[in-house]
Amino acid sequence: MKTLRSLLFNFCFFAWTILLVLSGVPMLLRDRHAIRRLGMAWASGTLWLLRWIIGAQFEVRGARLAGPMLVAAKHQSALDTMIFYLLAADPVYVMKNELHSIPIFGRLARHPELRPGTDEVERILFVPLIELARPDTHREERWGTHPNEWPIHFFELDDETIWGATARMLTQLLSLSYGVWPVGPDDARSGPTTA
């Protein structure tokens, strides 16, 4: 009986996936939110198939996913590839390049191209993160008066200084990417520190 239910699930899952991928072709012309809704439908439909054909039950434990974050799933099942469409508000997946070569699916799964607004930026820089992580590149100043001081981060490059909100985001990215947090130990508002 298990083998029969497993075969039935596989047939239904792949039929559901193919149906959604084909119906997603017109969404290639729309914004990424339409594709996200397609991913939510794929995940919801797959969970429904698992419940009704296999009899699987699911439980989400721990804190709910809220706000921007980096999630590294253990990838113990194929469910890891889709469940974040239901658990996070606007997930962006990092995936192997080989998956992008799958017809239609690869195009739907591709990250949207990020283009800076020319009215919002003065110059676009391409800087390797490892260069930003060098100890001689980062400095911090305290702006404001006690107790309302705020850390302002600066990245001093050879021909440019990155500061303000961009530098703050880069500081957080370095923390997530390399475990480097180039701030003082009393900077509780910016995040964790490493020694």
Kinemage of the C-alpha trace (Angstrom):
@kinemage 1
@onewidth
@group {chain A} dominant
@subgroup {mainchain}
@vectorlist {calphas} color= white
{ca met a 1} P 0.000 0.000 0.000
{ca lys a 2} L 2.865 2.398 0.825
{ca thr a 3} L 4.411 1.794 -2.582
{ca leu a 4} L 1.106 2.497 -4.325
{ca arg a 5} L 0.572 5.733 -2.364
{ca ser a 6} L 4.160 6.771 -3.043
{ca leu a 7} L 3.753 6.199 -6.791
{ca leu a 8} L 0.435 8.054 -6.791
{ca phe a 9} L 2.000 10.990 -4.937
{ca asn a 10} L 4.944 11.148 -7.342
{ca phe a 11} L 2.615 11.138 -10.334
{ca cys a 12} L 0.386 13.863 -8.835
{ca phe a 13} L 3.351 15.947 -7.644
{ca phe a 14} L 5.027 16.001 -11.054
{ca ala a 15} L 1.718 16.640 -12.817
{ca trp a 16} L 1.051 19.549 -10.403
{ca thr a 17} L 4.555 20.914 -10.915
{ca ile a 18} L 4.325 20.698 -14.728
{ca leu a 19} L 0.889 22.345 -14.680
{ca leu a 20} L 2.189 25.252 -12.586
{ca val a 21} L 5.363 25.663 -14.615
{ca leu a 22} L 3.374 25.823 -17.862
{ca ser a 23} L 0.838 28.208 -16.374
{ca gly a 24} L 3.745 30.312 -15.154
{ca val a 25} L 4.977 31.125 -18.663
{ca pro a 26} L 2.786 34.262 -18.941
{ca met a 27} L 4.096 35.350 -15.521
{ca leu a 28} L 7.572 35.715 -16.990
{ca leu a 29} L 6.306 39.001 -18.378
{ca arg a 30} L 5.009 40.169 -15.006
{ca asp a 31} L 6.737 41.193 -11.804
{ca arg a 32} L 8.388 38.880 -9.314
{ca his a 33} L 5.383 39.027 -6.975
{ca ala a 34} L 3.330 37.066 -9.519
{ca ile a 35} L 6.055 34.404 -9.585
{ca arg a 36} L 6.133 34.387 -5.761
{ca arg a 37} L 2.386 33.695 -5.722
{ca leu a 38} L 3.030 30.822 -8.135
{ca gly a 39} L 5.630 29.458 -5.687
{ca met a 40} L 3.114 29.741 -2.847
{ca ala a 41} L 0.553 27.790 -4.898
{ca trp a 42} L 3.184 25.132 -5.675
{ca ala a 43} L 4.091 24.735 -2.001
{ca ser a 44} L 0.446 24.722 -0.822
{ca gly a 45} L -0.561 22.178 -3.442
{ca thr a 46} L 2.380 19.928 -2.601
{ca leu a 47} L 1.542 20.017 1.124
{ca trp a 48} L -2.063 19.192 0.286
{ca leu a 49} L -0.935 16.187 -1.803
{ca leu a 50} L 1.338 15.003 1.004
{ca arg a 51} L -1.492 15.245 3.547
{ca trp a 52} L -4.189 13.550 1.465
{ca ile a 53} L -2.220 10.912 -0.420
{ca ile a 54} L 0.621 10.066 1.955
{ca gly a 55} L -1.016 11.098 5.234
{ca ala a 56} L 1.951 13.261 6.246
{ca gln a 57} L 1.528 15.846 8.981
{ca phe a 58} L 3.555 19.023 9.417
{ca glu a 59} L 4.466 21.164 12.357
{ca val a 60} L 6.437 24.397 12.332
{ca arg a 61} L 8.480 24.880 15.494
{ca gly a 62} L 10.405 27.878 16.683
{ca ala a 63} L 10.203 31.532 15.821
{ca arg a 64} L 8.241 32.626 12.785
{ca leu a 65} L 10.267 34.024 9.927
{ca ala a 66} L 9.841 37.786 9.886
{ca gly a 67} L 11.914 40.528 8.329
{ca pro a 68} L 15.043 40.178 6.242
{ca met a 69} L 17.198 37.197 7.138
{ca leu a 70} L 19.455 34.514 5.753
{ca val a 71} L 18.134 30.972 6.230
{ca ala a 72} L 20.407 28.009 5.567
{ca ala a 73} L 18.187 24.933 5.382
{ca lys a 74} L 19.668 21.505 6.127
{ca his a 75} L 17.976 20.301 2.933
{ca gln a 76} L 16.856 16.963 4.304
{ca ser a 77} L 14.022 16.660 1.798
{ca ala a 78} L 12.636 18.237 -1.337
{ca leu a 79} L 10.219 20.129 0.910
{ca asp a 80} L 13.079 22.490 1.832
{ca thr a 81} L 13.024 23.760 -1.739
{ca met a 82} L 9.510 25.163 -1.500
{ca ile a 83} L 8.348 25.492 2.111
{ca phe a 84} L 9.839 28.967 2.578
{ca tyr a 85} L 7.265 30.332 0.133
{ca leu a 86} L 4.756 29.660 2.929
{ca leu a 87} L 6.918 30.539 5.936
{ca ala a 88} L 8.524 33.814 4.804
{ca ala a 89} L 6.945 36.941 3.370
{ca asp a 90} L 9.191 37.326 0.319
{ca pro a 91} L 11.824 34.585 0.057
{ca val a 92} L 14.704 34.694 -2.399
{ca tyr a 93} L 16.413 31.365 -3.013
{ca val a 94} L 20.072 30.709 -3.727
{ca met a 95} L 20.328 27.619 -5.897
{ca lys a 96} L 22.716 25.617 -8.017
{ca asn a 97} L 23.293 26.914 -11.537
{ca glu a 98} L 22.237 23.567 -13.002
{ca leu a 99} L 18.632 24.225 -11.930
{ca his a 100} L 18.510 27.322 -14.119
{ca ser a 101} L 19.003 25.135 -17.199
{ca ile a 102} L 15.657 23.341 -16.682
{ca pro a 103} L 13.304 24.665 -19.378
{ca ile a 104} L 10.752 27.216 -18.125
{ca phe a 105} L 11.298 26.296 -14.439
{ca gly a 106} L 14.837 27.661 -14.557
{ca arg a 107} L 13.575 30.964 -15.941
{ca leu a 108} L 10.817 31.195 -13.311
{ca ala a 109} L 13.277 30.441 -10.518
{ca arg a 110} L 15.822 33.011 -11.686
{ca his a 111} L 16.352 35.942 -9.363
{ca pro a 112} L 14.980 39.214 -10.595
{ca glu a 113} L 17.612 41.502 -12.018
{ca leu a 114} L 18.322 44.272 -9.559
{ca arg a 115} L 18.824 47.637 -11.204
{ca pro a 116} L 19.755 50.726 -9.210
{ca gly a 117} L 17.609 53.781 -9.774
{ca thr a 118} L 19.824 56.285 -11.537
{ca asp a 119} L 18.096 59.087 -9.637
{ca glu a 120} L 19.017 57.439 -6.317
{ca val a 121} L 22.695 56.597 -6.780
{ca glu a 122} L 25.673 58.690 -7.700
{ca arg a 123} L 27.948 55.860 -8.755
{ca ile a 124} L 27.853 52.054 -8.920
{ca leu a 125} L 30.806 50.226 -7.387
{ca phe a 126} L 31.750 46.588 -7.771
{ca val a 127} L 33.825 45.660 -4.732
{ca pro a 128} L 34.656 42.114 -3.573
{ca leu a 129} L 33.285 41.538 -0.070
{ca ile a 130} L 36.658 40.264 1.084
{ca glu a 131} L 38.089 43.712 0.357
{ca leu a 132} L 35.466 45.269 2.632
{ca ala a 133} L 36.349 42.794 5.383
{ca arg a 134} L 39.957 43.991 5.603
{ca pro a 135} L 40.618 45.617 9.008
{ca asp a 136} L 42.092 48.774 7.448
{ca thr a 137} L 38.997 49.405 5.304
{ca his a 138} L 36.328 49.899 7.986
{ca arg a 139} L 35.976 52.633 10.581
{ca glu a 140} L 33.133 53.778 12.790
{ca glu a 141} L 32.141 57.143 14.178
{ca arg a 142} L 29.553 57.982 16.831
{ca trp a 143} L 27.070 60.662 15.835
{ca gly a 144} L 24.617 62.327 18.188
{ca thr a 145} L 24.825 63.026 21.882
{ca his a 146} L 24.743 60.603 24.778
{ca pro a 147} L 22.478 58.625 25.301
{ca asn a 148} L 21.258 58.967 21.700
{ca glu a 149} L 24.542 58.206 19.973
{ca trp a 150} L 24.341 56.224 16.778
{ca pro a 151} L 27.187 54.303 15.098
{ca ile a 152} L 27.943 55.456 11.554
{ca his a 153} L 29.993 53.000 9.509
{ca phe a 154} L 32.528 53.971 6.842
{ca phe a 155} L 34.345 51.804 4.322
{ca glu a 156} L 37.411 53.644 3.013
{ca leu a 157} L 38.328 52.287 -0.404
{ca asp a 158} L 41.188 53.495 -2.597
{ca asp a 159} L 39.117 56.066 -4.464
{ca glu a 160} L 35.753 56.114 -2.683
{ca thr a 161} L 34.161 56.208 0.776
{ca ile a 162} L 31.012 54.187 1.396
{ca trp a 163} L 29.014 55.347 4.410
{ca gly a 164} L 25.490 55.782 5.780
{ca ala a 165} L 22.763 53.222 5.167
{ca thr a 166} L 24.807 51.442 2.481
{ca ala a 167} L 27.745 50.974 4.872
{ca arg a 168} L 25.398 49.761 7.613
{ca met a 169} L 23.896 47.141 5.271
{ca leu a 170} L 27.372 46.071 4.142
{ca thr a 171} L 28.433 45.698 7.783
{ca gln a 172} L 25.471 43.403 8.408
{ca leu a 173} L 26.189 41.465 5.198
{ca leu a 174} L 29.803 40.931 6.254
{ca ser a 175} L 28.580 39.591 9.571
{ca leu a 176} L 26.327 37.075 7.842
{ca ser a 177} L 28.847 36.125 5.147
{ca tyr a 178} L 32.133 35.967 7.019
{ca gly a 179} L 31.236 36.164 10.696
{ca val a 180} L 33.014 39.531 10.734
{ca trp a 181} L 31.372 42.417 12.532
{ca pro a 182} L 33.735 45.366 12.357
{ca val a 183} L 32.251 47.430 15.181
{ca gly a 184} L 33.071 48.202 18.777
{ca pro a 185} L 31.917 45.886 21.595
{ca asp a 186} L 29.452 48.444 22.960
{ca asp a 187} L 27.514 48.731 19.700
{ca ala a 188} L 24.445 46.812 20.820
{ca arg a 189} L 22.138 48.405 18.240
{ca ser a 190} L 24.137 47.236 15.250
{ca gly a 191} L 24.274 43.556 16.109
{ca pro a 192} L 26.610 40.928 17.541
{ca thr a 193} L 30.318 41.386 17.904
{ca thr a 194} L 33.074 38.859 17.479
{ca ala a 195} L 36.408 38.839 19.238
